[in-house]
Amino acid sequence: MSKKHEEGLGDFPNLEPLNEAENPIVTNKSETPLSPYSIFTKPQKRIITLLIGLAMMFSPLTANIYLPCIPVLEQQYHTTTQNINLTITAYIVLQGIAPAFFGELSDKVGRRPVYLLGFSIYFGASIGLALQDNYSALLILRMLQSIGASVPVALGYGVVADVASPAERGTMLGPAMVTTNLGPVLGPLIGGPLAQNAGWRWVFWFLSIAGGTFLLVIALLLPETCRNIVGNGSIDSGKWNKPMLPYLYPKVEVLEREWNEPEPLSVRFFRVMPNPMRSFRLILEKDTSMVLLLAGIFYMMYYIVQASLPPLFIEYYGLDETQIGLCYLALSFGVIFGGFMNARVMDWNYRMTAKALGVEVDKVRGDDLGKFPIERARARLAEVFMLLRFCFVLGYGWSLRQHIAIPLIIQFFIGLLGINQSFNTLLVEIHRDSASTAAASGNIARCALAAGGVAVMSPLISKMGVGPFFSLVAGVTCLGGVGLVWLIRFKGMKWRLERDAKRSKKELAKSRKGPNSKPLYLKQEMSGVDGAAVAKDEERAVLPKA
């Protein structure tokens, strides 16, 4: 067998290994091949999982708890339904755009400071909404509230990639997504009674209390996890970036951070300043665009089913607003149980792919994704889920004139068979050193496709009818999904390694110009392009040779 095949490069003849002298990264002496992927213990990871799940829940909770207030707010401000709907549109738009700023910022300064910033904005906006008395204030503060609530959406997948090795990410992500999906369930159940019995202001007071309490919880408990800052947790994050209570702080001796000479304030400002265009540029990468499109079209299908429920169930079954809210429970519980199931399937697919390749799964140190086809693992069995979901979406469109139990049962299975979780995880795995930036690009793609799908839903239903419309949705998503899965499975790794090689050469060229005066990020997870450990983030500091 050739040397290239021994290194796992037989299918990529254009990628030449870098020798040790050309490697621009110099690791700390304490970092050995036995360094664990993360030094956080299992109990600590469980609590971190709970925290990020609760944090991500705020975005859907805040969106759905507002809906029962719409009729009351129309009367309060003597305005039209169209103007109140504008506050909903503005919320969704900011929900899609804001993570592009905060995702990259968290990759530069850390997850914990950005969490604190996001929930501070959310807390202040919620108090303002509870006190305001005019429509303009409602619109502006609702936009600010959306910005604060959207921060955890970008950061959640990044935290999972920080502390969980590839083989155990499904297990960690599953409970977090279940907690997140409680938002759409609890929103209408809390918002309706509060608006009816205590008044609409108490909806925002409730969100203020919840947001303020969780801000305190983050300040007390959440540790810094960003691998660009603390590596696998063994590097000191600095006094200002530690939780007030030490329970989730690593129980081992951490390395003191080394610093070069201080940079001018203006240089540090522009280095930390987030560039949202990075999230948009990721969309243009071949491997990334396939993953984004696949996750986006299935999110669009889910959102169309969700948005179609009120008008169609009112028309066919004559339900009122309270009954409509209860009908959402079927889809929501399907998503919750699907989160648990998908988590198990993700980890099982990973183990089966590794077994087929003769690779021993390493949950402690994490596997080298530069040699492991993570795309194949995450896309395994995807066609089965797509075919089943195609049948249920098709059945949903043609069952709406039947007994109400039939479309509700079908909605449960549509939620249960979601595969977005696998490909959202894959997105951060192929961009490991800028995970939150990648998650933000995913949020942009999902929101754009979902908004487009909902925009054409009503006109197409009016022209085609309900059954043909959902047949079209099911067919487009299934056929498009199968094609995208094929590209991801058989081309994804090749495209990823080619992209990594280009970025490595660029980083190598920068390193030969001389060391930069930047903080020394001691990287714990290296990307194994051609077996060489090379940094891929253009903003990452390159360590000078000793």
C-alpha positions as CSV (number, residue, x, y, z in Angstrom):
1,M,0.0,0.0,0.0
2,S,1.3,3.5,-0.9
3,K,2.3,6.0,1.7
4,K,-0.6,8.2,0.7
5,H,-3.1,5.4,1.2
6,E,-1.6,4.7,4.6
7,E,-2.2,8.4,5.5
8,G,-5.7,8.2,4.2
9,L,-5.0,10.5,1.2
10,G,-5.4,8.0,-1.6
11,D,-8.5,9.6,-2.9
12,F,-7.0,13.1,-2.8
13,P,-3.9,13.0,-5.0
14,N,-3.5,16.8,-5.2
15,L,-3.0,17.2,-1.5
16,E,0.6,17.0,-0.6
17,P,1.6,16.5,3.1
18,L,3.4,19.3,4.9
19,N,6.6,18.5,6.6
20,E,7.2,19.4,10.3
21,A,9.4,22.3,9.4
22,E,6.6,24.0,7.4
23,N,4.0,23.6,10.2
24,P,3.3,27.1,11.5
25,I,1.8,25.9,14.8
26,V,4.0,25.3,17.8
27,T,2.0,23.6,20.5
28,N,2.6,23.8,24.2
29,K,4.9,21.2,25.7
30,S,2.2,20.0,28.1
31,E,-0.1,19.1,25.1
32,T,0.7,15.5,24.2
33,P,-1.0,13.1,21.9
34,L,-2.9,11.9,25.0
35,S,-4.5,15.2,25.7
36,P,-8.3,14.7,26.0
37,Y,-10.6,16.5,23.6
38,S,-12.2,18.2,26.6
39,I,-11.3,18.2,30.3
40,F,-14.9,19.0,31.4
41,T,-16.4,16.0,33.3
42,K,-19.6,14.3,32.3
43,P,-21.7,16.0,35.1
44,Q,-20.2,19.3,34.0
45,K,-21.1,18.6,30.4
46,R,-24.7,17.7,31.4
47,I,-25.2,21.0,33.2
48,I,-23.6,22.9,30.3
49,T,-26.0,21.1,28.0
50,L,-29.0,22.1,30.1
51,L,-27.8,25.7,30.2
52,I,-27.3,26.0,26.4
53,G,-30.7,24.3,25.8
54,L,-32.5,26.7,28.1
55,A,-30.7,29.7,26.5
56,M,-31.7,28.6,23.0
57,M,-35.3,28.2,24.2
58,F,-35.6,31.9,24.7
59,S,-35.8,32.7,20.9
60,P,-38.8,30.4,20.1
61,L,-40.4,31.1,23.4
62,T,-40.3,34.9,22.9
63,A,-41.6,34.6,19.4
64,N,-44.6,32.4,20.3
65,I,-45.6,33.9,23.6
66,Y,-46.3,37.2,21.7
67,L,-48.9,35.8,19.4
68,P,-51.9,35.7,21.8
69,C,-51.2,39.5,22.5
70,I,-51.9,40.5,18.9
71,P,-55.6,41.3,19.2
72,V,-55.1,43.2,22.5
73,L,-52.2,45.2,21.1
74,E,-54.3,46.2,18.0
75,Q,-56.9,47.7,20.4
76,Q,-54.2,49.2,22.7
77,Y,-52.5,51.2,19.9
78,H,-55.6,51.7,17.7
79,T,-53.6,50.2,14.8
80,T,-54.1,47.5,12.1
81,T,-53.3,43.9,12.0
82,Q,-50.8,44.6,9.3
83,N,-48.8,47.0,11.5
84,I,-48.7,44.5,14.4
85,N,-47.6,41.8,11.9
86,L,-44.8,44.1,11.0
87,T,-43.4,43.6,14.5
88,I,-43.4,39.9,13.9
89,T,-41.7,40.3,10.5
90,A,-39.0,42.5,12.1
91,Y,-38.5,40.0,14.9
92,I,-37.9,37.2,12.3
93,V,-35.5,39.3,10.1
94,L,-33.3,40.3,13.1
95,Q,-33.4,36.7,14.3
96,G,-31.8,35.7,11.0
97,I,-29.3,38.5,10.7
98,A,-28.1,39.1,14.3
99,P,-26.2,35.8,14.8
100,A,-23.9,36.7,11.9
101,F,-22.4,39.4,14.2
102,F,-22.5,37.6,17.5
103,G,-21.4,34.2,16.1
104,E,-18.0,35.5,14.9
105,L,-17.6,37.7,18.0
106,S,-17.9,34.6,20.2
107,D,-15.2,32.8,18.1
108,K,-12.9,35.8,18.8
109,V,-13.6,36.8,22.4
110,G,-15.3,33.7,23.8
111,R,-18.8,32.3,24.3
112,R,-19.4,33.5,27.9
113,P,-19.0,37.3,27.3
114,V,-21.3,37.1,24.3
115,Y,-23.9,35.2,26.2
116,L,-23.8,37.9,28.9
117,L,-24.1,40.6,26.3
118,G,-27.0,39.0,24.6
119,F,-29.0,38.4,27.7
120,S,-28.3,41.9,29.0
121,I,-29.8,43.3,25.7
122,Y,-32.7,40.9,26.1
123,F,-33.4,41.8,29.7
124,G,-33.3,45.5,29.0
125,A,-35.5,45.3,25.9
126,S,-38.1,43.1,27.8
127,I,-38.4,45.7,30.6
128,G,-38.8,48.4,28.0
129,L,-41.6,46.5,26.3
130,A,-43.4,46.1,29.6
131,L,-43.3,49.9,30.2
132,Q,-43.7,51.4,26.7
133,D,-46.9,53.0,25.6
134,N,-46.6,53.7,21.8
135,Y,-46.3,51.6,18.6
136,S,-42.9,52.9,17.6
137,A,-41.4,51.9,20.9
138,L,-43.1,48.5,20.6
139,L,-41.5,47.9,17.1
140,I,-38.0,49.1,18.1
141,L,-37.8,47.3,21.4
142,R,-39.2,44.1,19.9
143,M,-36.3,44.2,17.4
144,L,-33.8,44.7,20.2
145,Q,-35.4,41.8,22.1
146,S,-35.0,39.6,18.9
147,I,-31.3,40.5,18.8
148,G,-30.8,39.4,22.4
149,A,-32.8,36.2,22.0
150,S,-31.0,35.2,18.8
151,V,-27.5,35.2,20.4
152,P,-27.9,31.7,22.0
153,V,-29.0,30.3,18.7
154,A,-25.6,31.0,17.1
155,L,-23.6,30.0,20.2
156,G,-25.3,26.8,21.2
157,Y,-23.8,24.6,18.4
158,G,-20.5,26.2,19.0
159,V,-20.5,25.2,22.7
160,V,-21.4,21.6,21.7
161,A,-18.4,21.5,19.3
162,D,-16.2,23.0,22.0
163,V,-16.8,20.4,24.7
164,A,-18.1,17.2,23.0
165,S,-16.0,15.0,20.8
166,P,-17.5,14.1,17.4
167,A,-18.5,10.7,18.6
168,E,-20.7,12.1,21.5
169,R,-22.1,15.2,20.0
170,G,-25.4,13.6,19.2
171,T,-25.8,12.6,22.9
172,M,-25.1,16.1,24.0
173,L,-27.1,17.9,21.4
174,G,-30.2,15.8,21.7
175,P,-31.2,17.0,25.2
176,A,-30.3,20.6,24.4
177,M,-32.6,20.5,21.3
178,V,-35.4,19.0,23.4
179,T,-35.1,21.8,25.8
180,T,-35.0,24.3,23.0
181,N,-38.2,22.8,21.4
182,L,-40.1,23.4,24.6
183,G,-40.3,27.1,23.5
184,P,-43.0,26.7,20.8
185,V,-45.0,24.5,23.2
186,L,-44.8,26.8,26.3
187,G,-45.1,30.1,24.4
188,P,-48.8,30.0,23.6
189,L,-49.7,28.1,26.8
190,I,-48.1,30.9,28.9
191,G,-48.9,33.9,26.7
192,G,-52.7,33.2,26.3
193,P,-53.6,33.0,30.0
194,L,-51.3,35.9,31.0
195,A,-52.7,38.2,28.3
196,Q,-56.3,37.3,29.1
197,N,-56.1,37.4,32.9
198,A,-53.2,39.7,33.9
199,G,-52.9,41.9,30.8
200,W,-50.4,42.0,27.9
201,R,-47.8,43.9,29.9
202,W,-47.4,40.8,32.1
203,V,-46.3,38.8,29.1
204,F,-43.2,41.1,28.9
205,W,-42.8,41.2,32.6
206,F,-42.6,37.4,32.6
207,L,-40.0,37.5,29.9
208,S,-38.1,40.2,31.9
209,I,-38.1,38.0,35.0
210,A,-37.1,34.9,33.0
211,G,-34.3,36.8,31.1
212,G,-32.9,38.5,34.2
213,T,-32.9,35.2,36.2
214,F,-31.1,33.4,33.4
215,L,-28.6,36.2,33.0
216,L,-27.7,35.7,36.7
217,V,-27.4,32.0,36.2
218,I,-25.0,32.4,33.3
219,A,-22.9,34.9,35.3
220,L,-22.8,32.4,38.2
221,L,-22.2,29.1,36.4
222,L,-21.4,29.2,32.7
223,P,-17.6,28.7,32.1
224,E,-15.7,29.7,29.0
225,T,-15.6,26.9,26.4
226,C,-14.4,28.5,23.2
227,R,-11.4,26.4,22.0
228,N,-9.8,29.5,20.5
229,I,-9.6,30.8,24.1
230,V,-9.2,27.9,26.5
231,G,-8.3,25.0,24.1
232,N,-9.8,21.8,25.7
233,G,-10.4,23.7,28.9
234,S,-6.8,23.5,30.2
235,I,-5.9,27.2,29.4
236,D,-6.8,30.0,31.8
237,S,-9.6,32.2,30.4
238,G,-8.6,35.2,32.4
239,K,-10.0,36.5,35.7
240,W,-12.7,38.6,34.0
241,N,-14.0,35.6,32.0
242,K,-14.7,33.1,34.8
243,P,-18.0,32.0,36.4
244,M,-18.6,33.5,39.9
245,L,-19.2,30.0,41.2
246,P,-16.5,27.4,40.5
247,Y,-18.7,24.3,40.1
248,L,-18.4,24.1,36.3
249,Y,-14.8,25.3,36.2
250,P,-12.3,22.5,35.3
251,K,-11.1,20.7,38.4
252,V,-7.5,20.6,37.1
253,E,-4.6,23.0,37.1
254,V,-4.9,25.2,34.0
255,L,-2.1,26.8,32.1
256,E,-1.5,30.5,32.4
257,R,-2.0,32.3,29.1
258,E,1.1,33.8,27.6
259,W,1.0,37.2,25.8
260,N,3.2,39.0,23.4
261,E,3.8,42.8,23.7
262,P,0.4,44.6,24.0
263,E,-1.1,45.9,20.7
264,P,-2.4,49.4,20.3
265,L,-6.0,49.8,21.3
266,S,-7.1,50.5,17.7
267,V,-5.5,47.3,16.5
268,R,-7.2,45.2,19.2
269,F,-10.5,46.9,18.5
270,F,-10.5,46.0,14.8
271,R,-9.2,42.5,15.5
272,V,-12.2,41.8,17.8
273,M,-14.7,43.7,15.8
274,P,-17.0,41.0,14.2
275,N,-17.3,40.8,10.4
276,P,-20.8,39.5,9.6
277,M,-19.7,39.0,6.0
278,R,-17.7,35.9,7.1
279,S,-21.0,34.1,7.7
280,F,-22.2,35.1,4.3
281,R,-18.9,34.0,2.6
282,L,-19.3,30.5,4.1
283,I,-22.4,30.1,2.1
284,L,-20.3,30.3,-1.1
285,E,-18.0,27.4,-0.1
286,K,-19.0,24.2,-2.0
287,D,-19.1,21.8,0.9
288,T,-20.8,24.3,3.2
289,S,-23.4,25.4,0.7
290,M,-24.6,21.8,0.3
291,V,-25.1,21.3,4.0
292,L,-26.8,24.7,4.4
293,L,-29.2,24.1,1.5
294,L,-30.1,20.6,2.8
295,A,-30.8,21.7,6.4
296,G,-32.6,24.8,5.0
297,I,-35.1,23.1,2.7
298,F,-36.2,20.7,5.5
299,Y,-36.5,23.6,7.9
300,M,-38.6,25.3,5.3
301,M,-40.9,22.3,5.0
302,Y,-41.3,22.2,8.7
303,Y,-42.1,25.9,8.9
304,I,-44.6,25.7,6.1
305,V,-46.5,22.9,7.9
306,Q,-46.4,25.0,11.1
307,A,-47.6,28.2,9.4
308,S,-50.4,26.4,7.5
309,L,-52.0,25.1,10.7
310,P,-54.1,28.2,11.8
311,P,-55.7,29.2,8.5
312,L,-56.4,25.6,7.3
313,F,-57.7,24.3,10.6
314,I,-59.9,27.3,11.1
315,E,-61.3,26.9,7.6
316,Y,-61.8,23.1,7.7
317,Y,-62.6,22.5,11.4
318,G,-63.9,25.9,12.7
319,L,-61.4,26.1,15.6
320,D,-60.9,29.2,17.8
321,E,-57.5,30.6,18.8
322,T,-57.2,28.6,22.0
323,Q,-57.9,25.3,20.2
324,I,-55.4,26.3,17.4
325,G,-52.7,26.8,20.1
326,L,-53.4,23.3,21.5
327,C,-53.1,21.8,18.0
328,Y,-49.5,22.8,17.9
329,L,-48.8,20.3,20.7
330,A,-48.8,17.4,18.3
331,L,-46.0,18.9,16.1
332,S,-44.1,20.1,19.1
333,F,-44.1,16.8,20.9
334,G,-43.0,15.1,17.7
335,V,-40.0,17.5,17.5
336,I,-39.2,16.8,21.2
337,F,-39.2,13.0,20.9
338,G,-37.5,13.3,17.5
339,G,-34.6,15.2,19.2
340,F,-34.0,12.3,21.6
341,M,-34.2,9.8,18.7
342,N,-32.0,11.8,16.3
343,A,-29.4,12.1,19.0
344,R,-29.1,8.3,19.4
345,V,-29.2,7.8,15.6
346,M,-26.4,10.4,15.1
347,D,-24.0,8.6,17.5
348,W,-25.0,5.2,16.1
349,N,-24.3,6.3,12.6
350,Y,-20.9,7.7,13.7
351,R,-20.0,4.3,15.3
352,M,-21.2,2.3,12.3
353,T,-19.2,4.5,9.8
354,A,-16.1,4.2,11.9
355,K,-16.5,0.4,12.2
356,A,-17.0,0.1,8.4
357,L,-13.7,2.0,7.9
358,G,-11.8,0.1,10.6
359,V,-11.4,3.2,12.7
360,E,-11.5,3.0,16.5
361,V,-13.8,5.7,18.0
362,D,-11.9,7.9,20.5
363,K,-14.4,9.7,22.8
364,V,-11.7,11.0,25.0
365,R,-9.3,12.7,22.6
366,G,-11.7,13.0,19.7
367,D,-11.1,11.7,16.2
368,D,-9.1,13.4,13.5
369,L,-11.8,14.8,11.2
370,G,-9.1,15.5,8.6
371,K,-8.9,11.8,7.9
372,F,-12.4,10.7,9.0
373,P,-15.4,11.2,6.6
374,I,-17.7,12.9,9.0
375,E,-19.9,13.9,6.0
376,R,-20.6,10.2,5.4
377,A,-21.4,9.5,9.0
378,R,-23.9,12.4,9.3
379,A,-25.6,11.6,6.0
380,R,-26.0,7.9,6.8
381,L,-29.7,6.8,6.7
382,A,-30.8,10.3,5.6
383,E,-32.6,8.9,2.6
384,V,-34.8,6.7,4.9
385,F,-35.8,9.7,6.9
386,M,-36.5,11.7,3.8
387,L,-38.7,9.0,2.2
388,L,-40.7,8.7,5.4
389,R,-41.1,12.4,5.8
390,F,-42.1,12.7,2.1
391,C,-45.0,10.2,2.7
392,F,-46.2,12.0,5.8
393,V,-46.1,15.5,4.3
394,L,-47.9,14.1,1.2
395,G,-50.5,12.5,3.5
396,Y,-50.9,15.7,5.5
397,G,-51.9,17.7,2.5
398,W,-54.6,15.2,1.4
399,S,-56.0,14.4,4.9
400,L,-57.1,17.9,6.0
401,R,-60.8,17.3,5.1
402,Q,-60.8,14.0,7.1
403,H,-61.2,13.7,10.9
404,I,-59.0,16.2,12.7
405,A,-57.1,13.5,14.5
406,I,-55.5,12.3,11.2
407,P,-53.6,15.4,10.3
408,L,-52.6,15.9,13.9
409,I,-51.1,12.4,14.1
410,I,-49.3,13.0,10.8
411,Q,-47.9,16.3,12.2
412,F,-46.5,14.4,15.1
413,F,-44.5,12.1,12.8
414,I,-43.4,15.1,10.6
415,G,-41.8,16.5,13.7
416,L,-40.4,13.2,14.8
417,L,-38.6,12.5,11.6
418,G,-36.6,15.7,11.3
419,I,-33.0,15.4,10.2
420,N,-32.0,19.1,10.6
421,Q,-30.1,18.3,13.8
422,S,-27.6,16.0,12.0
423,F,-26.7,18.5,9.4
424,N,-26.7,21.5,11.7
425,T,-24.1,19.5,13.7
426,L,-22.2,18.7,10.5
427,L,-22.0,22.4,9.7
428,V,-20.1,23.2,12.9
429,E,-17.9,20.1,12.5
430,I,-16.6,21.2,9.1
431,H,-15.8,24.6,10.5
432,R,-14.5,23.6,13.9
433,D,-12.4,26.7,14.6
434,S,-15.2,29.1,13.8
435,A,-18.2,27.0,14.9
436,S,-20.5,29.8,15.9
437,T,-19.8,31.7,12.7
438,A,-20.8,28.6,10.8
439,A,-23.9,28.2,13.0
440,A,-24.8,31.8,12.2
441,S,-24.6,31.1,8.4
442,G,-26.9,28.2,9.0
443,N,-29.4,30.5,10.7
444,I,-29.3,32.9,7.8
445,A,-30.0,30.1,5.3
446,R,-32.8,28.6,7.3
447,C,-34.6,31.9,8.0
448,A,-34.3,33.0,4.3
449,L,-35.7,29.7,3.0
450,A,-38.4,29.5,5.6
451,A,-39.5,33.1,4.9
452,G,-39.6,32.4,1.2
453,G,-41.6,29.2,1.7
454,V,-44.2,30.9,3.9
455,A,-44.4,33.8,1.5
456,V,-45.4,31.6,-1.5
457,M,-47.6,29.3,0.6
458,S,-50.9,31.2,0.5
459,P,-50.8,32.2,-3.2
460,L,-49.9,28.7,-4.3
461,I,-52.6,27.1,-2.1
462,S,-55.2,29.5,-3.6
463,K,-54.1,28.5,-7.2
464,M,-53.3,24.8,-6.7
465,G,-55.3,23.6,-3.8
466,V,-54.1,22.2,-0.5
467,G,-53.3,18.6,-1.6
468,P,-51.4,19.5,-4.7
469,F,-49.4,22.2,-2.9
470,F,-48.2,19.8,-0.2
471,S,-47.5,17.2,-2.9
472,L,-45.2,19.8,-4.5
473,V,-43.5,20.7,-1.2
474,A,-42.9,17.0,-0.4
475,G,-41.6,16.2,-3.9
476,V,-39.2,19.2,-4.1
477,T,-37.7,18.6,-0.6
478,C,-37.4,14.8,-1.1
479,L,-35.8,14.9,-4.6
480,G,-33.6,17.9,-3.8
481,G,-32.7,16.3,-0.5
482,V,-31.6,13.0,-2.0
483,G,-29.4,14.9,-4.5
484,L,-27.8,17.0,-1.9
485,V,-27.2,14.0,0.4
486,W,-25.4,12.2,-2.5
487,L,-23.1,15.3,-3.0
488,I,-22.4,15.6,0.7
489,R,-21.6,11.9,1.1
490,F,-19.4,11.4,-1.9
491,K,-17.9,14.9,-2.5
492,G,-18.1,16.6,0.8
493,M,-14.9,15.4,2.4
494,K,-12.9,16.1,-0.8
495,W,-14.2,19.6,-1.0
496,R,-13.5,20.2,2.7
497,L,-9.9,19.0,2.5
498,E,-9.3,21.1,-0.6
499,R,-10.7,24.2,1.3
500,D,-8.6,23.4,4.3
501,A,-5.4,23.0,2.2
502,K,-6.0,26.4,0.6
503,R,-6.5,28.0,4.0
504,S,-3.4,26.2,5.4
505,K,-1.2,27.5,2.6
506,K,-2.5,31.0,3.2
507,E,-1.7,30.7,6.9
508,L,1.7,29.4,6.1
509,A,2.4,32.3,3.9
510,K,1.4,34.7,6.7
511,S,3.6,32.9,9.2
512,R,6.7,33.3,7.0
513,K,6.3,37.1,7.1
514,G,7.1,37.0,10.8
515,P,5.2,36.4,14.1
516,N,2.2,38.6,14.9
517,S,1.8,40.4,18.2
518,K,-1.3,38.6,19.2
519,P,-2.6,36.5,22.2
520,L,-1.1,33.0,22.1
521,Y,-4.0,30.7,21.5
522,L,-2.8,27.2,22.4
523,K,-4.9,25.1,20.1
524,Q,-6.0,21.7,21.5
525,E,-7.9,20.4,18.4
526,M,-5.8,20.4,15.2
527,S,-7.3,19.8,11.8
528,G,-5.3,16.9,10.1
529,V,-5.0,18.1,6.5
530,D,-2.5,15.6,5.0
531,G,-1.7,14.5,8.6
532,A,-0.3,17.9,9.5
533,A,-1.7,20.0,12.3
534,V,-2.4,23.4,10.7
535,A,-4.4,26.4,11.8
536,K,-7.3,27.3,9.6
537,D,-8.7,30.5,11.0
538,E,-7.2,33.5,9.2
539,E,-7.5,35.6,12.4
540,R,-5.9,33.0,14.6
541,A,-2.5,34.0,16.1
542,V,0.4,32.0,14.8
543,L,2.8,31.0,17.6
544,P,6.4,32.1,17.1
545,K,9.1,29.5,17.2
546,A,10.9,29.1,20.4
